[in-house]
């Protein structure tokens, strides 16, 4: 290839080169302008997380519980935090309001909503809003909530503005750089631009901890606490029942081989007979009988299938 050929190729790809330069410049500017802001945002997120754990700790102390755990606080989205507890407890709305206002004052966040939910149910059991000046809502004070499994969600209305680490001008500048780069590069990659829009990376919804609860028929399967939850009823499972059901649920609607079930559940217990597996399946069927549409089907000589039947025989 001679010099003229090389020069021609460079000119031909000038838009690609310029686009790459713009993207690189934008990335450098973005990192420089956002570094300080991101650090402040992460610091505030951790501070709020620790403060909410402190609220949970004192809420349990007021309930007379000094031993059970406050589970790790989860930031479900920007400014929305989930507080969970290991055991059931009783709480007074007055206490929750007072503790929340007392400890969240340390974060300098003043506009937020607190809602209390029963575990595995979306309904709001109790809630209140703090929105200064004078727009707060604190209903049903003076009433004690019964013992139960509760989750608390705290959503901050002023969280996004507090954690914004770079100016709107910076965002506009970065956006313009990327738009310019895309327009320039599209002139050399017209076909590829259209194709790339059809490639969507799969996204995982939820935190790893959410995998511990799954749903089958009318039941919530709580793998962590080894139980089935149906309406207001909780059905305890033994360790082996839980393992068998977990494997069947992973292959929901498909055959799970007897050999795989025995290997996974009884691998460390030496030689067992197929009767042990059949016995545990029989026990699971009784515990699942509250939902007539949910069935563990025996595929003769091969294994079992957990499935929903279309009609009840």
Secondary structure, 3 states (H helix, E strand, C coil): CCHHHHHHHHHHCHHHHHHHHHHHHHHHHHHHHHHHHHHHHHHHHHHHHHHHHHHHHHHHHHCCCCCCCECCCEEEECCEEEECECCCEEEEHHHHHHHHHHHHHHHCCCEEEEEEEECCCCCEEEEEEEECCCCCEECCCCCEEEEECEEEEEEECCHHHHHCCCCHHHHHHHHHHHHHHHHHHHCCCHHHHHHHHCCCCCCCCCCHHHHHEEEECCEEEECCCCEEEECCEEEECCHHHHHHHHHHHHCCCCCEEHHHHHHHHHCCCCCCCHHHHHHHHHHHHHHCCCCCCEEEEEECCCEEEEEECCCCC
